[in-house]
Amino acid sequence: MINGLEAVERLLEEYRRRIYRYNSLIRGTGFYLKPMHIVTKNTPEGKRTYYYIGRYWWRVLYQGKSGSTSRVKWIYVGREKPRELEGYPDPPEHPVAGLRFTVEGRDIILDRRVYEKYRWVFEGYEAVEEPE
């Protein structure tokens, strides 16, 4: 049996491929579309990983070389397609854009409103409401 995180990963797999093809199309513009943003934090309770699924636009600037390694600077530009990309096709849509959750161990923790909107993603998995 797969866990909830693996279920989400399966959904994202095809979307990632489509986003990478799109990034190949806009490669010369200096922009990059990231399909998911992951943040990991150490807390007193242990490591927590936050997943944000959507479209996150970045500008990638070449900063020269440091020895044999190229240095780049990533600048976050927002969730909307930059004006500089007018004339380029829009990126592919994804049915779970906006899904955000936290992972603690093997548990996925999400806001009730997010769960209600995307409950079909987690169908077949046990949902437990934490006391407030």
N, CA, C and O atoms as a printed pandas DataFrame, in Angstrom:
     atom_number atom_name residue_name chain_id  residue_number  x_coord  y_coord  z_coord
0              1         N          MET        A               1    0.848   -1.189    0.000
1              2        CA          MET        A               1    0.000    0.000    0.000
2              3         C          MET        A               1    0.886    1.242    0.000
3              4         O          MET        A               1    1.908    1.282    0.685
4              5         N          ILE        A               2    0.492    2.249   -0.767
5              6        CA          ILE        A               2    1.258    3.489   -0.808
6              7         C          ILE        A               2    0.747    4.439    0.258
7              8         O          ILE        A               2   -0.397    4.331    0.701
8              9         N          ASN        A               3    1.605    5.380    0.674
9             10        CA          ASN        A               3    1.130    6.356    1.637
10            11         C          ASN        A               3    0.604    7.578    0.898
11            12         O          ASN        A               3    0.735    7.663   -0.323
12            13         N          GLY        A               4    0.012    8.524    1.617
13            14        CA          GLY        A               4   -0.603    9.708    1.024
14            15         C          GLY        A               4    0.370   10.544    0.219
15            16         O          GLY        A               4    0.008   11.077   -0.830
16            17         N          LEU        A               5    1.600   10.665    0.694
17            18        CA          LEU        A               5    2.599   11.453   -0.024
18            19         C          LEU        A               5    2.915   10.817   -1.380
19            20         O          LEU        A               5    3.090   11.525   -2.372
20            21         N          GLU        A               6    2.987    9.498   -1.423
21            22        CA          GLU        A               6    3.227    8.814   -2.696
22            23         C          GLU        A               6    2.057    9.016   -3.647
23            24         O          GLU        A               6    2.262    9.102   -4.858
24            25         N          ALA        A               7    0.834    9.092   -3.130
25            26        CA          ALA        A               7   -0.333    9.350   -3.974
26            27         C          ALA        A               7   -0.211   10.726   -4.624
27            28         O          ALA        A               7   -0.501   10.885   -5.810
28            29         N          VAL        A               8    0.214   11.707   -3.853
29            30        CA          VAL        A               8    0.397   13.055   -4.395
30            31         C          VAL        A               8    1.524   13.051   -5.420
31            32         O          VAL        A               8    1.413   13.690   -6.466
32            33         N          GLU        A               9    2.605   12.339   -5.128
33            34        CA          GLU        A               9    3.737   12.262   -6.058
34            35         C          GLU        A               9    3.296   11.699   -7.408
35            36         O          GLU        A               9    3.723   12.192   -8.452
36            37         N          ARG        A              10    2.456   10.684   -7.396
37            38        CA          ARG        A              10    1.968   10.100   -8.653
38            39         C          ARG        A              10    1.203   11.136   -9.468
39            40         O          ARG        A              10    1.366   11.221  -10.685
40            41         N          LEU        A              11    0.362   11.928   -8.787
41            42        CA          LEU        A              11   -0.384   12.976   -9.476
42            43         C          LEU        A              11    0.542   14.017  -10.093
43            44         O          LEU        A              11    0.272   14.537  -11.176
44            45         N          LEU        A              12    1.620   14.313   -9.405
45            46        CA          LEU        A              12    2.526   15.360   -9.860
46            47         C          LEU        A              12    3.464   14.914  -10.974
47            48         O          LEU        A              12    3.988   15.748  -11.713
48            49         N          GLU        A              13    3.677   13.626  -11.099
49            50        CA          GLU        A              13    4.674   13.125  -12.038
50            51         C          GLU        A              13    4.443   13.621  -13.466
51            52         O          GLU        A              13    5.361   14.168  -14.077
52            53         N          GLU        A              14    3.248   13.443  -14.005
53            54        CA          GLU        A              14    2.962   13.880  -15.376
54            55         C          GLU        A              14    3.002   15.406  -15.470
55            56         O          GLU        A              14    3.489   15.953  -16.459
56            57         N          TYR        A              15    2.503   16.084  -14.462
57            58        CA          TYR        A              15    2.521   17.548  -14.457
58            59         C          TYR        A              15    3.957   18.059  -14.534
59            60         O          TYR        A              15    4.245   18.990  -15.287
60            61         N          ARG        A              16    4.855   17.457  -13.762
61            62        CA          ARG        A              16    6.269   17.868  -13.798
62            63         C          ARG        A              16    6.834   17.740  -15.204
63            64         O          ARG        A              16    7.537   18.633  -15.676
64            65         N          ARG        A              17    6.532   16.639  -15.871
65            66        CA          ARG        A              17    7.037   16.447  -17.240
66            67         C          ARG        A              17    6.542   17.566  -18.157
67            68         O          ARG        A              17    7.298   18.092  -18.973
68            69         N          ARG        A              18    5.255   17.923  -18.012
69            70        CA          ARG        A              18    4.696   18.989  -18.854
70            71         C          ARG        A              18    5.339   20.340  -18.517
71            72         O          ARG        A              18    5.601   21.145  -19.411
72            73         N          ILE        A              19    5.588   20.581  -17.242
73            74        CA          ILE        A              19    6.236   21.840  -16.843
74            75         C          ILE        A              19    7.669   21.868  -17.360
75            76         O          ILE        A              19    8.120   22.916  -17.824
76            77         N          TYR        A              20    8.389   20.778  -17.299
77            78        CA          TYR        A              20    9.767   20.756  -17.793
78            79         C          TYR        A              20    9.805   20.998  -19.301
79            80         O          TYR        A              20   10.707   21.671  -19.798
80            81         N          ARG        A              21    8.824   20.448  -20.033
81            82        CA          ARG        A              21    8.750   20.740  -21.474
82            83         C          ARG        A              21    8.488   22.230  -21.685
83            84         O          ARG        A              21    9.077   22.855  -22.566
84            85         N          TYR        A              22    7.600   22.787  -20.869
85            86        CA          TYR        A              22    7.302   24.225  -20.972
86            87         C          TYR        A              22    8.558   25.043  -20.665
87            88         O          TYR        A              22    8.843   26.016  -21.364
88            89         N          ASN        A              23    9.301   24.666  -19.642
89            90        CA          ASN        A              23   10.531   25.382  -19.303
90            91         C          ASN        A              23   11.544   25.322  -20.443
91            92         O          ASN        A              23   12.304   26.269  -20.644
92            93         N          SER        A              24   11.563   24.224  -21.184
93            94        CA          SER        A              24   12.444   24.141  -22.350
94            95         C          SER        A              24   12.043   25.176  -23.399
95            96         O          SER        A              24   12.896   25.759  -24.068
96            97         N          LEU        A              25   10.737   25.396  -23.532
97            98        CA          LEU        A              25   10.215   26.364  -24.489
98            99         C          LEU        A              25   10.626   27.799  -24.130
99           100         O          LEU        A              25   10.911   28.602  -25.019
100          101         N          ILE        A              26   10.657   28.121  -22.831
101          102        CA          ILE        A              26   10.967   29.498  -22.404
102          103         C          ILE        A              26   12.407   29.655  -21.925
103          104         O          ILE        A              26   12.754   30.686  -21.349
104          105         N          ARG        A              27   13.240   28.661  -22.151
105          106        CA          ARG        A              27   14.609   28.629  -21.620
106          107         C          ARG        A              27   15.390   29.913  -21.869
107          108         O          ARG        A              27   16.066   30.390  -20.958
108          109         N          GLY        A              28   15.325   30.477  -23.038
109          110        CA          GLY        A              28   16.118   31.655  -23.377
110          111         C          GLY        A              28   15.646   32.949  -22.734
111          112         O          GLY        A              28   16.301   33.980  -22.889
112          113         N          THR        A              29   14.530   32.926  -22.020
113          114        CA          THR        A              29   13.970   34.158  -21.436
114          115         C          THR        A              29   14.562   34.492  -20.074
115          116         O          THR        A              29   14.430   35.624  -19.608
116          117         N          GLY        A              30   15.205   33.536  -19.432
117          118        CA          GLY        A              30   15.717   33.761  -18.083
118          119         C          GLY        A              30   14.696   33.444  -17.001
119          120         O          GLY        A              30   14.973   33.622  -15.815
120          121         N          PHE        A              31   13.507   32.973  -17.404
121          122        CA          PHE        A              31   12.483   32.606  -16.433
122          123         C          PHE        A              31   12.402   31.099  -16.307
123          124         O          PHE        A              31   12.763   30.357  -17.221
124          125         N          TYR        A              32   11.917   30.664  -15.147
125          126        CA          TYR        A              32   11.779   29.240  -14.858
126          127         C          TYR        A              32   10.500   29.064  -14.071
127          128         O          TYR        A              32   10.239   29.819  -13.134
128          129         N          LEU        A              33    9.701   28.083  -14.436
129          130        CA          LEU        A              33    8.457   27.796  -13.740
130          131         C          LEU        A              33    8.657   26.554  -12.889
131          132         O          LEU        A              33    8.967   25.478  -13.402
132          133         N          LYS        A              34    8.479   26.713  -11.591
133          134        CA          LYS        A              34    8.661   25.624  -10.637
134          135         C          LYS        A              34    7.280   25.070  -10.273
135          136         O          LYS        A              34    6.425   25.828   -9.815
136          137         N          PRO        A              35    7.038   23.760  -10.465
137          138        CA          PRO        A              35    5.706   23.207  -10.218
138          139         C          PRO        A              35    5.367   22.972   -8.754
139          140         O          PRO        A              35    4.200   22.793   -8.405
140          141         N          MET        A              36    6.378   22.973   -7.901
141          142        CA          MET        A              36    6.134   22.701   -6.489
142          143         C          MET        A              36    7.249   23.356   -5.687
143          144         O          MET        A              36    8.405   23.374   -6.111
144          145         N          HIS        A              37    6.894   23.891   -4.529
145          146        CA          HIS        A              37    7.889   24.483   -3.650
146          147         C          HIS        A              37    7.886   23.685   -2.352
147          148         O          HIS        A              37    6.828   23.443   -1.771
148          149         N          ILE        A              38    9.071   23.274   -1.898
149          150        CA          ILE        A              38    9.194   22.464   -0.686
150          151         C          ILE        A              38   10.067   23.215    0.305
151          152         O          ILE        A              38   11.152   23.685   -0.038
152          153         N          VAL        A              39    9.584   23.325    1.539
153          154        CA          VAL        A              39   10.330   23.970    2.611
154          155         C          VAL        A              39   10.440   22.970    3.757
155          156         O          VAL        A              39    9.440   22.384    4.171
156          157         N          THR        A              40   11.652   22.777    4.269
157          158        CA          THR        A              40   11.866   21.881    5.402
158          159         C          THR        A              40   12.348   22.696    6.588
159          160         O          THR        A              40   13.270   23.502    6.466
160          161         N          LYS        A              41   11.716   22.482    7.743
161          162        CA          LYS        A              41   12.086   23.201    8.964
162          163         C          LYS        A              41   12.277   22.199   10.093
163          164         O          LYS        A              41   11.563   21.201   10.187
164          165         N          ASN        A              42   13.249   22.483   10.941
165          166        CA          ASN        A              42   13.423   21.691   12.158
166          167         C          ASN        A              42   12.626   22.366   13.265
167          168         O          ASN        A              42   12.779   23.563   13.510
168          169         N          THR        A              43   11.781   21.597   13.927
169          170        CA          THR        A              43   10.960   22.112   15.013
170          171         C          THR        A              43   11.285   21.302   16.267
171          172         O          THR        A              43   11.928   20.256   16.173
172          173         N          PRO        A              44   10.854   21.766   17.431
173          174        CA          PRO        A              44   11.083   20.977   18.650
174          175         C          PRO        A              44   10.477   19.570   18.563
175          176         O          PRO        A              44   10.965   18.642   19.208
176          177         N          GLU        A              45    9.401   19.415   17.754
177          178        CA          GLU        A              45    8.762   18.107   17.598
178          179         C          GLU        A              45    9.467   17.243   16.555
179          180         O          GLU        A              45    9.151   16.061   16.423
180          181         N          GLY        A              46   10.412   17.811   15.816
181          182        CA          GLY        A              46   11.111   17.069   14.765
182          183         C          GLY        A              46   11.057   17.818   13.448
183          184         O          GLY        A              46   10.632   18.972   13.387
184          185         N          LYS        A              47   11.485   17.155   12.413
185          186        CA          LYS        A              47   11.530   17.784   11.092
186          187         C          LYS        A              47   10.138   17.855   10.485
187          188         O          LYS        A              47    9.387   16.879   10.516
188          189         N          ARG        A              48    9.794   19.027    9.928
189          190        CA          ARG        A              48    8.529   19.218    9.224
190          191         C          ARG        A              48    8.845   19.653    7.804
191          192         O          ARG        A              48    9.717   20.492    7.578
192          193         N          THR        A              49    8.130   19.078    6.855
193          194        CA          THR        A              49    8.300   19.451    5.463
194          195         C          THR        A              49    6.973   20.002    4.953
195          196         O          THR        A              49    5.925   19.371    5.093
196          197         N          TYR        A              50    7.040   21.189    4.362
197          198        CA          TYR        A              50    5.859   21.865    3.832
198          199         C          TYR        A              50    5.896   21.779    2.311
199          200         O          TYR        A              50    6.921   22.070    1.694
200          201         N          TYR        A              51    4.779   21.381    1.705
201          202        CA          TYR        A              51    4.672   21.258    0.253
202          203         C          TYR        A              51    3.623   22.251   -0.242
203          204         O          TYR        A              51    2.514   22.320    0.288
204          205         N          TYR        A              52    3.991   23.013   -1.260
205          206        CA          TYR        A              52    3.086   23.966   -1.885
206          207         C          TYR        A              52    3.056   23.634   -3.377
207          208         O          TYR        A              52    4.072   23.748   -4.063
208          209         N          ILE        A              53    1.893   23.226   -3.871
209          210        CA          ILE        A              53    1.769   22.811   -5.261
210          211         C          ILE        A              53    1.074   23.917   -6.037
211          212         O          ILE        A              53    0.005   24.391   -5.650
212          213         N          GLY        A              54    1.682   24.312   -7.109
213          214        CA          GLY        A              54    1.121   25.379   -7.929
214          215         C          GLY        A              54    2.132   25.811   -8.956
215          216         O          GLY        A              54    2.952   25.017   -9.417
216          217         N          ARG        A              55    2.069   27.069   -9.309
217          218        CA          ARG        A              55    3.021   27.617  -10.265
218          219         C          ARG        A              55    3.799   28.715   -9.578
219          220         O          ARG        A              55    3.219   29.684   -9.088
220          221         N          TYR        A              56    5.096   28.568   -9.541
221          222        CA          TYR        A              56    5.961   29.539   -8.888
222          223         C          TYR        A              56    7.003   29.991   -9.892
223          224         O          TYR        A              56    7.848   29.202  -10.316
224          225         N          TRP        A              57    6.946   31.255  -10.272
225          226        CA          TRP        A              57    7.831   31.799  -11.291
226          227         C          TRP        A              57    9.102   32.342  -10.668
227          228         O          TRP        A              57    9.075   33.033   -9.650
228          229         N          TRP        A              58   10.212   32.014  -11.303
229          230        CA          TRP        A              58   11.525   32.471  -10.854
230          231         C          TRP        A              58   12.278   33.052  -12.034
231          232         O          TRP        A              58   12.106   32.606  -13.169
232          233         N          ARG        A              59   13.108   34.039  -11.772
233          234        CA          ARG        A              59   14.042   34.558  -12.766
234          235         C          ARG        A              59   15.408   34.000  -12.377
235          236         O          ARG        A              59   15.807   34.070  -11.215
236          237         N          VAL        A              60   16.106   33.457  -13.340
237          238        CA          VAL        A              60   17.411   32.853  -13.095
238          239         C          VAL        A              60   18.468   33.748  -13.733
239          240         O          VAL        A              60   18.474   33.956  -14.946
240          241         N          LEU        A              61   19.361   34.275  -12.897
241          242        CA          LEU        A              61   20.412   35.165  -13.385
242          243         C          LEU        A              61   21.766   34.500  -13.241
243          244         O          LEU        A              61   22.109   33.983  -12.178
244          245         N          TYR        A              62   22.521   34.517  -14.306
245          246        CA          TYR        A              62   23.867   33.962  -14.305
246          247         C          TYR        A              62   24.778   34.937  -13.562
247          248         O          TYR        A              62   24.796   36.124  -13.887
248          249         N          GLN        A              63   25.530   34.463  -12.577
249          250        CA          GLN        A              63   26.381   35.303  -11.743
250          251         C          GLN        A              63   27.866   35.087  -11.998
251          252         O          GLN        A              63   28.699   35.548  -11.217
252          253         N          GLY        A              64   28.208   34.395  -13.077
253          254        CA          GLY        A              64   29.606   34.132  -13.376
254          255         C          GLY        A              64   30.033   32.764  -12.877
255          256         O          GLY        A              64   29.206   31.901  -12.580
256          257         N          LYS        A              65   31.339   32.588  -12.793
257          258        CA          LYS        A              65   31.876   31.292  -12.358
258          259         C          LYS        A              65   32.678   31.464  -11.089
259          260         O          LYS        A              65   33.305   32.498  -10.856
260          261         N          SER        A              66   32.643   30.434  -10.283
261          262        CA          SER        A              66   33.477   30.346   -9.097
262          263         C          SER        A              66   34.289   29.069   -9.272
263          264         O          SER        A              66   33.815   27.973   -8.974
264          265         N          GLY        A              67   35.501   29.221   -9.750
265          266        CA          GLY        A              67   36.287   28.033  -10.093
266          267         C          GLY        A              67   35.689   27.399  -11.322
267          268         O          GLY        A              67   35.539   28.065  -12.347
268          269         N          SER        A              68   35.344   26.136  -11.248
269          270        CA          SER        A              68   34.742   25.451  -12.398
270          271         C          SER        A              68   33.218   25.378  -12.287
271          272         O          SER        A              68   32.563   24.751  -13.119
272          273         N          THR        A              69   32.660   26.014  -11.262
273          274        CA          THR        A              69   31.224   25.943  -11.023
274          275         C          THR        A              69   30.543   27.249  -11.436
275          276         O          THR        A              69   30.977   28.333  -11.046
276          277         N          SER        A              70   29.485   27.137  -12.219
277          278        CA          SER        A              70   28.697   28.315  -12.571
278          279         C          SER        A              70   27.851   28.717  -11.380
279          280         O          SER        A              70   27.330   27.865  -10.661
280          281         N          ARG        A              71   27.716   30.012  -11.177
281          282        CA          ARG        A              71   26.870   30.509  -10.084
282          283         C          ARG        A              71   25.646   31.175  -10.683
283          284         O          ARG        A              71   25.751   31.969  -11.618
284          285         N          VAL        A              72   24.490   30.848  -10.139
285          286        CA          VAL        A              72   23.250   31.482  -10.585
286          287         C          VAL        A              72   22.523   32.036   -9.375
287          288         O          VAL        A              72   22.694   31.561   -8.252
288          289         N          LYS        A              73   21.717   33.041   -9.624
289          290        CA          LYS        A              73   20.909   33.643   -8.568
290          291         C          LYS        A              73   19.448   33.441   -8.956
291          292         O          LYS        A              73   19.044   33.757  -10.075
292          293         N          TRP        A              74   18.660   32.911   -8.022
293          294        CA          TRP        A              74   17.239   32.673   -8.241
294          295         C          TRP        A              74   16.457   33.799   -7.578
295          296         O          TRP        A              74   16.628   34.059   -6.387
296          297         N          ILE        A              75   15.602   34.466   -8.344
297          298        CA          ILE        A              75   14.778   35.554   -7.817
298          299         C          ILE        A              75   13.312   35.173   -8.016
299          300         O          ILE        A              75   12.858   34.964   -9.141
300          301         N          TYR        A              76   12.585   35.089   -6.909
301          302        CA          TYR        A              76   11.163   34.737   -6.977
302          303         C          TYR        A              76   10.402   35.921   -7.555
303          304         O          TYR        A              76   10.553   37.046   -7.080
304          305         N          VAL        A              77    9.578   35.676   -8.587
305          306        CA          VAL        A              77    8.825   36.773   -9.211
306          307         C          VAL        A              77    7.315   36.645   -9.031
307          308         O          VAL        A              77    6.581   37.547   -9.434
308          309         N          GLY        A              78    6.829   35.553   -8.437
309          310        CA          GLY        A              78    5.406   35.462   -8.131
310          311         C          GLY        A              78    4.732   34.237   -8.703
311          312         O          GLY        A              78    5.375   33.320   -9.216
312          313         N          ARG        A              79    3.403   34.251   -8.596
313          314        CA          ARG        A              79    2.610   33.106   -9.041
314          315         C          ARG        A              79    1.930   33.353  -10.382
315          316         O          ARG        A              79    1.337   32.443  -10.962
316          317         N          GLU        A              80    2.019   34.578  -10.869
317          318        CA          GLU        A              80    1.423   34.920  -12.158
318          319         C          GLU        A              80    2.500   34.952  -13.233
319          320         O          GLU        A              80    3.650   35.297  -12.962
320          321         N          LYS        A              81    2.121   34.593  -14.452
321          322        CA          LYS        A              81    3.052   34.605  -15.572
322          323         C          LYS        A              81    3.609   36.022  -15.754
323          324         O          LYS        A              81    2.842   36.979  -15.857
324          325         N          PRO        A              82    4.928   36.159  -15.794
325          326        CA          PRO        A              82    5.526   37.491  -15.934
326          327         C          PRO        A              82    5.140   38.157  -17.267
327          328         O          PRO        A              82    4.978   37.488  -18.288
328          329         N          ARG        A              83    4.998   39.481  -17.228
329          330        CA          ARG        A              83    4.642   40.238  -18.437
330          331         C          ARG        A              83    5.661   40.027  -19.554
331          332         O          ARG        A              83    5.315   40.061  -20.735
332          333         N          GLU        A              84    6.905   39.811  -19.174
333          334        CA          GLU        A              84    7.952   39.618  -20.173
334          335         C          GLU        A              84    7.718   38.371  -21.036
335          336         O          GLU        A              84    8.329   38.218  -22.093
336          337         N          LEU        A              85    6.839   37.492  -20.579
337          338        CA          LEU        A              85    6.553   36.269  -21.331
338          339         C          LEU        A              85    5.300   36.387  -22.190
339          340         O          LEU        A              85    4.797   35.387  -22.702
340          341         N          GLU        A              86    4.790   37.624  -22.351
341          342        CA          GLU        A              86    3.660   37.831  -23.240
342          343         C          GLU        A              86    4.051   37.345  -24.626
343          344         O          GLU        A              86    5.167   37.600  -25.079
344          345         N          GLY        A              87    3.172   36.668  -25.288
345          346        CA          GLY        A              87    3.483   36.110  -26.601
346          347         C          GLY        A              87    3.893   34.649  -26.524
347          348         O          GLY        A              87    3.823   33.931  -27.521
348          349         N          TYR        A              88    4.319   34.208  -25.357
349          350        CA          TYR        A              88    4.614   32.790  -25.160
350          351         C          TYR        A              88    3.318   32.103  -24.722
351          352         O          TYR        A              88    2.457   32.738  -24.112
352          353         N          PRO        A              89    3.175   30.816  -25.026
353          354        CA          PRO        A              89    1.967   30.116  -24.576
354          355         C          PRO        A              89    1.891   30.088  -23.046
355          356         O          PRO        A              89    2.902   30.194  -22.352
356          357         N          ASP        A              90    0.668   29.942  -22.549
357          358        CA          ASP        A              90    0.492   29.799  -21.109
358          359         C          ASP        A              90    0.977   28.422  -20.680
359          360         O          ASP        A              90    0.936   27.475  -21.465
360          361         N          PRO        A              91    1.436   28.306  -19.435
361          362        CA          PRO        A              91    1.889   26.993  -18.946
362          363         C          PRO        A              91    0.703   26.050  -18.763
363          364         O          PRO        A              91   -0.443   26.494  -18.694
364          365         N          PRO        A              92    0.979   24.752  -18.684
365          366        CA          PRO        A              92   -0.104   23.783  -18.492
366          367         C          PRO        A              92   -0.788   23.961  -17.138
367          368         O          PRO        A              92   -0.161   24.352  -16.153
368          369         N          GLU        A              93   -2.067   23.669  -17.113
369          370        CA          GLU        A              93   -2.852   23.708  -15.878
370          371         C          GLU        A              93   -2.687   22.386  -15.137
371          372         O          GLU        A              93   -2.311   21.373  -15.726
372          373         N          HIS        A              94   -2.972   22.410  -13.849
373          374        CA          HIS        A              94   -2.926   21.179  -13.075
374          375         C          HIS        A              94   -4.103   21.148  -12.107
375          376         O          HIS        A              94   -4.405   22.161  -11.476
376          377         N          PRO        A              95   -4.770   20.008  -11.980
377          378        CA          PRO        A              95   -5.965   19.934  -11.138
378          379         C          PRO        A              95   -5.701   20.098   -9.640
379          380         O          PRO        A              95   -6.641   20.354   -8.888
380          381         N          VAL        A              96   -4.459   19.959   -9.185
381          382        CA          VAL        A              96   -4.208   20.130   -7.750
382          383         C          VAL        A              96   -3.384   21.379   -7.443
383          384         O          VAL        A              96   -2.809   21.493   -6.361
384          385         N          ALA        A              97   -3.323   22.319   -8.396
385          386        CA          ALA        A              97   -2.631   23.583   -8.114
386          387         C          ALA        A              97   -3.346   24.240   -6.936
387          388         O          ALA        A              97   -4.572   24.358   -6.943
388          389         N          GLY        A              98   -2.609   24.656   -5.950
389          390        CA          GLY        A              98   -3.186   25.248   -4.747
390          391         C          GLY        A              98   -3.185   24.296   -3.562
391          392         O          GLY        A              98   -3.412   24.718   -2.428
392          393         N          LEU        A              99   -2.931   23.021   -3.810
393          394        CA          LEU        A              99   -2.839   22.052   -2.715
394          395         C          LEU        A              99   -1.585   22.359   -1.903
395          396         O          LEU        A              99   -0.498   22.496   -2.464
396          397         N          ARG        A             100   -1.729   22.466   -0.614
397          398        CA          ARG        A             100   -0.570   22.683    0.266
398          399         C          ARG        A             100   -0.772   21.845    1.513
399          400         O          ARG        A             100   -1.879   21.733    2.040
400          401         N          PHE        A             101    0.332   21.256    1.977
401          402        CA          PHE        A             101    0.234   20.377    3.137
402          403         C          PHE        A             101    1.586   20.271    3.804
403          404         O          PHE        A             101    2.608   20.676    3.250
404          405         N          THR        A             102    1.574   19.716    5.012
405          406        CA          THR        A             102    2.787   19.493    5.798
406          407         C          THR        A             102    2.939   17.995    6.009
407          408         O          THR        A             102    1.954   17.271    6.154
408          409         N          VAL        A             103    4.176   17.546    6.025
409          410        CA          VAL        A             103    4.438   16.128    6.283
410          411         C          VAL        A             103    5.229   16.013    7.574
411          412         O          VAL        A             103    6.268   16.652    7.740
412          413         N          GLU        A             104    4.725   15.191    8.487
413          414        CA          GLU        A             104    5.421   14.848    9.729
414          415         C          GLU        A             104    5.510   13.335    9.774
415          416         O          GLU        A             104    4.503   12.651    9.959
416          417         N          GLY        A             105    6.703   12.819    9.607
417          418        CA          GLY        A             105    6.853   11.366    9.548
418          419         C          GLY        A             105    6.123   10.847    8.331
419          420         O          GLY        A             105    6.436   11.243    7.208
420          421         N          ARG        A             106    5.143    9.956    8.533
421          422        CA          ARG        A             106    4.339    9.434    7.416
422          423         C          ARG        A             106    2.969   10.099    7.348
423          424         O          ARG        A             106    2.137    9.725    6.521
424          425         N          ASP        A             107    2.730   11.087    8.216
425          426        CA          ASP        A             107    1.434   11.763    8.242
426          427         C          ASP        A             107    1.439   13.005    7.360
427          428         O          ASP        A             107    2.422   13.743    7.297
428          429         N          ILE        A             108    0.317   13.216    6.682
429          430        CA          ILE        A             108    0.110   14.438    5.916
430          431         C          ILE        A             108   -0.874   15.278    6.717
431          432         O          ILE        A             108   -1.941   14.802    7.105
432          433         N          ILE        A             109   -0.509   16.526    6.961
433          434        CA          ILE        A             109   -1.348   17.431    7.742
434          435         C          ILE        A             109   -1.783   18.569    6.825
435          436         O          ILE        A             109   -0.955   19.222    6.190
436          437         N          LEU        A             110   -3.099   18.797    6.767
437          438        CA          LEU        A             110   -3.582   19.888    5.951
438          439         C          LEU        A             110   -4.795   20.534    6.570
439          440         O          LEU        A             110   -5.518   19.933    7.365
440          441         N          ASP        A             111   -4.995   21.767    6.185
441          442        CA          ASP        A             111   -6.133   22.548    6.643
442          443         C          ASP        A             111   -7.424   21.885    6.150
443          444         O          ASP        A             111   -7.463   21.322    5.056
444          445         N          ARG        A             112   -8.475   21.958    6.966
445          446        CA          ARG        A             112   -9.741   21.321    6.602
446          447         C          ARG        A             112  -10.270   21.833    5.268
447          448         O          ARG        A             112  -10.761   21.042    4.463
448          449         N          ARG        A             113  -10.180   23.152    5.011
449          450        CA          ARG        A             113  -10.676   23.695    3.736
450          451         C          ARG        A             113   -9.910   23.111    2.556
451          452         O          ARG        A             113  -10.504   22.797    1.524
452          453         N          VAL        A             114   -8.606   22.965    2.699
453          454        CA          VAL        A             114   -7.788   22.379    1.638
454          455         C          VAL        A             114   -8.184   20.913    1.455
455          456         O          VAL        A             114   -8.306   20.433    0.327
456          457         N          TYR        A             115   -8.384   20.208    2.565
457          458        CA          TYR        A             115   -8.787   18.808    2.480
458          459         C          TYR        A             115  -10.123   18.669    1.748
459          460         O          TYR        A             115  -10.275   17.806    0.884
460          461         N          GLU        A             116  -11.087   19.520    2.097
461          462        CA          GLU        A             116  -12.401   19.439    1.458
462          463         C          GLU        A             116  -12.297   19.674   -0.052
463          464         O          GLU        A             116  -12.986   19.013   -0.828
464          465         N          LYS        A             117  -11.454   20.597   -0.465
465          466        CA          LYS        A             117  -11.299   20.903   -1.891
466          467         C          LYS        A             117  -10.618   19.765   -2.643
467          468         O          LYS        A             117  -10.955   19.496   -3.796
468          469         N          TYR        A             118   -9.661   19.092   -1.998
469          470        CA          TYR        A             118   -8.853   18.065   -2.669
470          471         C          TYR        A             118   -9.044   16.677   -2.070
471          472         O          TYR        A             118   -8.161   15.829   -2.195
472          473         N          ARG        A             119  -10.171   16.432   -1.427
473          474        CA          ARG        A             119  -10.361   15.148   -0.751
474          475         C          ARG        A             119  -10.244   13.973   -1.707
475          476         O          ARG        A             119   -9.867   12.884   -1.273
476          477         N          TRP        A             120  -10.550   14.141   -2.985
477          478        CA          TRP        A             120  -10.441   13.064   -3.974
478          479         C          TRP        A             120   -8.999   12.577   -4.117
479          480         O          TRP        A             120   -8.775   11.424   -4.486
480          481         N          VAL        A             121   -8.023   13.435   -3.831
481          482        CA          VAL        A             121   -6.612   13.044   -3.912
482          483         C          VAL        A             121   -6.306   11.984   -2.851
483          484         O          VAL        A             121   -5.518   11.067   -3.079
484          485         N          PHE        A             122   -6.942   12.129   -1.694
485          486        CA          PHE        A             122   -6.637   11.267   -0.549
486          487         C          PHE        A             122   -7.680   10.175   -0.333
487          488         O          PHE        A             122   -7.722    9.557    0.731
488          489         N          GLU        A             123   -8.521    9.936   -1.339
489          490        CA          GLU        A             123   -9.548    8.901   -1.218
490          491         C          GLU        A             123   -8.910    7.548   -0.943
491          492         O          GLU        A             123   -7.937    7.162   -1.591
492          493         N          GLY        A             124   -9.467    6.839    0.018
493          494        CA          GLY        A             124   -8.932    5.529    0.393
494          495         C          GLY        A             124   -7.963    5.592    1.560
495          496         O          GLY        A             124   -7.515    4.555    2.049
496          497         N          TYR        A             125   -7.632    6.799    2.014
497          498        CA          TYR        A             125   -6.740    6.962    3.144
498          499         C          TYR        A             125   -7.543    7.421    4.356
499          500         O          TYR        A             125   -8.554    8.110    4.213
500          501         N          GLU        A             126   -7.100    7.045    5.524
501          502        CA          GLU        A             126   -7.777    7.417    6.746
502          503         C          GLU        A             126   -7.507    8.892    7.058
503          504         O          GLU        A             126   -6.359    9.337    7.069
504          505         N          ALA        A             127   -8.585    9.642    7.311
505          506        CA          ALA        A             127   -8.444   11.049    7.698
506          507         C          ALA        A             127   -8.842   11.168    9.156
507          508         O          ALA        A             127   -9.915   10.715    9.555
508          509         N          VAL        A             128   -7.981   11.774    9.947
509          510        CA          VAL        A             128   -8.216   11.960   11.365
510          511         C          VAL        A             128   -8.161   13.444   11.661
511          512         O          VAL        A             128   -7.191   14.120   11.317
512          513         N          GLU        A             129   -9.209   13.951   12.303
513          514        CA          GLU        A             129   -9.220   15.363   12.649
514          515         C          GLU        A             129   -8.556   15.531   14.007
515          516         O          GLU        A             129   -8.913   14.866   14.980
516          517         N          GLU        A             130   -7.589   16.428   14.054
517          518        CA          GLU        A             130   -6.895   16.681   15.323
518          519         C          GLU        A             130   -7.756   17.591   16.205
519          520         O          GLU        A             130   -8.403   18.507   15.698
520          521         N          PRO        A             131   -7.767   17.347   17.516
521          522        CA          PRO        A             131   -8.522   18.237   18.401
522          523         C          PRO        A             131   -7.869   19.611   18.420
523          524         O          PRO        A             131   -6.651   19.745   18.303
524          525         N          GLU        A             132   -8.714   20.631   18.571
525          526        CA          GLU        A             132   -8.174   22.004   18.575
526          527         C          GLU        A             132   -7.699   22.418   19.935
527          528         O          GLU        A             132   -7.219   23.539   20.106
